[in-house]
């Protein structure tokens, strides 16, 4: 078959899929895109964007506190979650329309329904319509998963957090990765009493040890109750007969357990009745491995994500999937079926929105512009939006030590703004340097606005600059970031 309906059919309307569809169309391809939920995908609708807006909202009490210390007659009332939530979704609706408009502008045909593969060049839409394409790009992303134990469906996942009808008074967050830590800081900033359970001995596994320790210290200073080496062994509804004496919290209608849909692949909402019940407030009794029993208005599982490849027809047509269900691809995002490509979180490579966008651009250049373009995954900057933020690029101290001799330049101090206001928050600046070549292997920042700083430092690390080249740059004073170019002697070597 050589006469296809399209040159490219994209499945998934997130940042990566939309970028691939637009750029392929600009390159002269006939393009269609199918999205079963909302245009914009996880980042715009259920992830980065609403999360960052919640980060902004949660920071105002601290700003008002600082304002008073600086002489302002300032005060703040209670947080109006319903008002914020309404405005949040107005903004998300606007951004979704921007994504739709971009596709329309570049002539991409849109299908607002689920699509699955029925052949190397064939796609079946939910309404039964079949379309053919020379190339198929799978960009369906991933979804949060609940742990596989009884009554886990009573807990929330990250998607649910932006749909809560009311803020909880008390919340348990299970998981100490970046999603769990970010939501812990957001909720605490909005006045929620937050408890965290994590299996390991420290939050933010995989990040620089020194930075993880400081972020954990600052989170505890905000009142977040972090329990390490701890997880749930039992959970149930607080109003269940066995747990009535311990029950407390909302009297909202909660339905029966049968109404909940515990399907681990339920990343787009699933059973509306179950979602409404969870979001309205379903007090949950929890027993943990440390013997503690407690009741929380909500339990949030921030225990991982999985690629959304279930029931897409991939394996049936010969596309190889990995252990977690990720699509196995080569350096050009091509799967084991030559006409099928995949980008973004569904591949399990680097699960970051900017990476998916770069993969989309590389895909277009490779397939439609005749330029074989792999993606460089080395030294990707990233940030964790805790309070304070953690920005990181390159190797951690621990990773660098495994490679050979290093010098570590590190400083920690109370930044001027916080010191004047009488707050105890600390900032940390850290450079990991190759002892022999003096090339900067990694940079790590714990500070307010660390995400903004690490983007710029990432340029230096990506370019392979040396410590001496960084030091040759004149400092901007007075700033916190000037410490990055004024640390004259190593704190330690390894």
N, C-alpha and C positions, 0 to 999 in steps of 0.2 A: 504493500500500500504506500503510495507516494503522495497522494493528494490529501493533505490533512486540513482540518477545519482551521487550525492555528499553527503557527510556528512554535509557540510556547504556551503551555497552560500551567499557571501557578496555582498551587493549592495552599492557601494560607494568606491572610491579609494583614499580617503583622509588618513590622518595620522592614525585615529582610525581604519578604515576599513582595511588598509594594515597591520597594526600591528596584528589585529585579524586574518586575513587570514594567515599571516606568522606563528604566534605562534600555531594556530590550526593545520596547516600542520606539524609543528615540532612535535606536539603531536600525529601525526599519522592519522589525518583526511584527507579525500579527499575533496579538497577545490577549489571553483571557485569564481571569482570576476568580477563584471561588473561595468564599469565606463563610463558614457556618455560623459564626457568632457575630462579633462586631468588628468593623474595620479598625485597624490600629493594633490589634492583637494584645498580647500580654503587656507589653511595655506601656502602651497608651491607655488601655482600658483597665487592666488588672495588675499593673506592676509599677514601673519606674515613675510615670507621671503622677498618678494619684498618690503614690508613696511620697514623692518629693513635696507635693502640696501639703500632705499631712505632716511632714517634717517641718515645713515652714510654720504651720498652725501651732505645732507643739512647742515651738521655740519662743513664743511671745511672752509667757510668764517670766522667763529668765531675762528677756530684754527689758521688761518693765521693772524688774528688780534692779537691774543695772541702772536704768534711767533714774530711779530714786536715789541711788548712790551717787549719781552725777548731778544731783541737785534739782531734778524735775519733780514736781508735784504730780506723780503718776500713780495710777492704780489700775487694777484689772478685775473684772467680775468673773462670773462662772463661764465656762466654755459651753457655747450653744452648738452641740454636735449636729442636731437636725438642720440648722441653718447652714453650717459648713458643708454638710453632706449634700444639701440641695445645690449649693453653688459649685461644689466639686463635680457633680454630674452634669451641670450645665456646661462646665469647661470640657469635660470628657466628650460630651455630645458635639461640641464645637470642633474639637480636634478630630473626631471621627469623620465629620463632614469634610474637613480639610483633606484627609486621606482619600475619601471618595472623590472629591473634586480633582485631586491630582491624577487619579486613574482616568477619570472622564476626560480631563484636558488632553491626555496623551493617547486617547483612543483605546484604552484597555476595556474590553467587555467584562462586566462584573456579573457574577452569579452569587446571590445571597443565600447559599445553601451548602450543605455538606457535599463533598466530592470524594470519591475513592477510585483507585485504579483497578481496571478490569483487563488491562493488557499493557504491553510496553509503550503503546501509543494511544491508549484509550482510557477515558475518564467517564465514570457514571455519576451523575448528579442525583441528589436525594429524590427528585421528582421522576426519576427513571430515564431522563434524557441522557444520551451518550454523545460525547464529543471526542474528537481525535486531535492529536498534536504531535508534531515532530519531536518536540522535547517537552518533558514534564518536570517541573520543579516543585518539590515538596518542602514547604516552609511553614509547617503547622505548629512548630514550637513544642513546648512542654506544659505540664500541669502539676500542681502540688498534689502530693499523695498523703493519705493518712496511714498510720502504722497498722499492721494487721492483727489487731486484737479486739476482743469483744467490746462493743459499745463505742468504738472509735468514731462512729458516725455522729456522735453527740458533740464532737469537737469541731471547731472551725478550721479552715485552711486560709491561706493568704488571700485568695480571691474573695472570701466572705467579708474581709475586714472593711472593705470600702462600701459595703451594703448594710452594715449594722444599723438597726433602727434607733438604738440608743447606745451610749457608751456604757460599758460595764463598770461596776464599782471595784470588783476584784477580778483579776484575770491571771490565768496560768498560761505561760508560753513554754511549750516543750520543744527543745532544740536550741542550740547555741551558735548556729551559723549566722551569716550576715542578715538573713531575713528575720530570724528570731530576735536578734539584737536590735535591729532597726525598729521593729514593731514594739519591742520593750521600751525603748527610749521615747518613741512617739506617744505610746499610751501613758507612760509616766508623766510626760510633759503636759498631757491633757488632763491629768489629775487622777488617773486610774492607779489602783494599788496593784503592782505587777510582781508576780513570782515567776522565776524561770527554773526549769529542770533541764539539765543536760547530762548526757552519759559520760562525757569526758571530764578531764580535770580542769579545763579552761574553755572559755568561749572562743569563737572564731578560729577553729582548727584550720591549719594551713597558712595562716598569716604569721607575720613576724612575732616571735614569742614576747619580746619586750613590749611591743605595741599592744598585743592582746592583753597583757597584764595591766597596762595603764588604762585601756578602755574599760576593762572589768572593774577596776578600782573606781573610775569615774561613774560607771553605771550604778555601782553600789552606793556611791555618795548621793545619787539622785533618789535613793530609796528602793531601788530594784533589788529584790530578794533572790539572789542567784544560788541555786543548789547544784553543786557539781557531783558527778558520779551518781546521778539520780534519774529515775524515769518512772513512768506509771506502771503499776502492776494490775490495778483494777480501776475501772471508772463506771459510773452509773448515773442515772438521773437522781438529783438530790431528793426528789419527792417520791422515789421508789420506796416501797414499803420497808425494805431492809435499812434504808438510810434516812428515813424521815427525821429522827432526832438530830441528825447533823445538818439537815437541809436549811438553806437560807437563801434569800435573794428574791428575784423577780417572781411575780405571780402570773406572768404572761402565759397565755394558752400555748401549750407545747405539743399537743397531738400525742399520738401513741408511737412507741418505738417502731412499729411497722411502717410508719409514714416516712421514716428516714431512708435515704438511699446511700448505702455505704460503698457504692461502686468505686473502686480506686481510680477509675478513668473518668470520673464525673467532674470534669474540669470546666464545663460550660454552664453549670447550674443544676442540671439533673432534675430531680423532683422538686418542683416549686414549693410544695407544701413543706418539705423537709428543710429547704433553704430558708424559708420564711420563719420557721420555728427556731432554727439555729440563730438567725440574725436578730430575732426579737428577744432572745434571752432564754436559755434553757439551763438553769443552774445545775452544775455537775458536781457530784461527789467523786473524789479522787483519793486513791491510796497509792503511795509511792514506795519505792524500794528502800527508802530510809525509815519506813514505818509510819510516816506522817499520813494522817487522814485530814482532808480539808474539803471545803466547798467553794467553788468559784462560779461567778456569773457566766464566764466563758472560759473554754480551754482552746488555745490556738496551737495546732500542730504545725511547726515549722521544721519538719523532719526530712525534707527533701522533695525533689521534683523528678518527674519521669517524662521521657519523650512521648508525644501524643500519636503513636503509630498504630494503636489498636484498631482493628477492623477497617484498615485502609486498603486491604488487598495487596499489600506490598510483598509479603512472603509468597503469596499465591502466584505472583508473576516472576518470582526469582530474585527479588531484592533482598540482600542479606541484612539481617538485623543483628545487633550486638546483644550482650547479656541483659542490658537494661531496656531493650527495645529500641535503641537508637539505630538510625540508618547508617550503615558502614559506607563511607565514601573515601575517595582518593584525594590527593592534594588539590584537584580541580573540582571538588564537590560532586564527582560522578559516582553513582552507585554501581553495583554489580550488574545492573541492567543498563546498557549504554545510553539509552534514551531518557533515563530517569536520574535526576540530580536532586540534591538536598542541601539546604543551608540552615543555619541558625541552631537553636536549642535541640531540634529534632535529631541532630547528628551527634550530640553529646560532646562536641569539641570544647569550645570556650563559650559558656552560656552568658553572653553579654550582648545587649542590643547593638552597640557600635560594631562588634565583631560580625554579627549577622548582616549588617549593612555593607561592611567591607567584603564579606563573602558574596553578597548579591552583586556588587560591582565587579568582582573578579569573575563571577559566573558569566555576566554579560560580555565582558571582554573576551573570555575564553570561547564562548559558544557563538556569539553573534558578531564579534569584531575581529575574530581570527588572531587574537593575542593570548597565547597561553599564559594565564596569570594565576599563580598560586597565592594564597594568603599567608602573610608572615605573622605567626602567632607569638613571636618573641617579644618580650618586654612590653606587654599590654598594660597601660595604667588602669587602675580601678579604684573604687572608693566604697566605703561602708558608711552609711548616713546615720551613725549613732551620734550621741552627744558626749564628747566631741567627736568629730568625724575622723575616720581613718583613711588616709590616701596611701596607695602603695604602687610601686612599679619595679619590675625586675626581681632579683633574688632576695629572699629573706636572709638574715644572718646565718641561720641554721643551714639553709640550702647552699649558701656560698662556702661555708666551712667544709662541706663535703667535696668541694672542687679543688681546694688548695688554700694557700696562705691568703689571708685578708687583713685589712685594716678596717676598723669600725669607728666612725666618727659619730658621736651621739651627744645630744644635749637635751635637758629637760628643765623647764622653767615655768613660772607663773607669768602668763602674758600680761602686758601692761593694763589692758582694759579690765581684765578680771581682778588683777591685783589691786587696782584703785577701788574697785567695787567691793573689795573685801571677800571675794570668793576664792575658793581653794583649788579651782580647776588648773590643770597643768597641761602644757604643750610638750610634745616630743618631736625632735627632728633627728633623722638618722640616715647616714650614708654608709653603704657597704662597698668597699673598694678593694680591687685586686691588688695584693701587696706588691707584686712585681711590676705590673704595667700601670698601676694607679687608675685604671679604667673603672668608672662607677658601675658596679654590678646591680645595685638596688638602692632605692630611696623609699623611706617610709616616714609618714607624717601623721601625728595625732594632734589635732588642733581644730578650732572652729574654722570652717572654710578650707579644710584640708583637701577636699575634692578639687577646689579651684586651683590650689597650689600644685597638686600632683600632676595635673594636666600639663603644666609648663615644665616642671622638673622632668616629666616623662620624655620631653623632647631631647633633653640633655642625655638621659640614659639610653634612649633609642639611638641617638647619634654616636654613642660610644665615647662620650667626652671623658676626660680624666679629671681627677680631683683638682689638679693644678689649673686646668681650664675653667673649672667652676670658680675657683678662688680668684682667678684673674678678672672676674666680673665684679664691678663695684657694688657694694651693698646699698639697698634702699633703706634709709633710716628715718624714723623708728618703725620697724615692722618685725613681725615674728619670722617671716621668711628670710630675713637677712642672715639668720643663723646658718642657712644652707651654704653660704659663701664665706663665712667667717670662722668656721671650726678649724683651727690651725693644727691641732695635734690629735692623733687617734685616741679614743677612749680606751681601746684595747685592740689587740691583734690576735689572730687565730690561724 
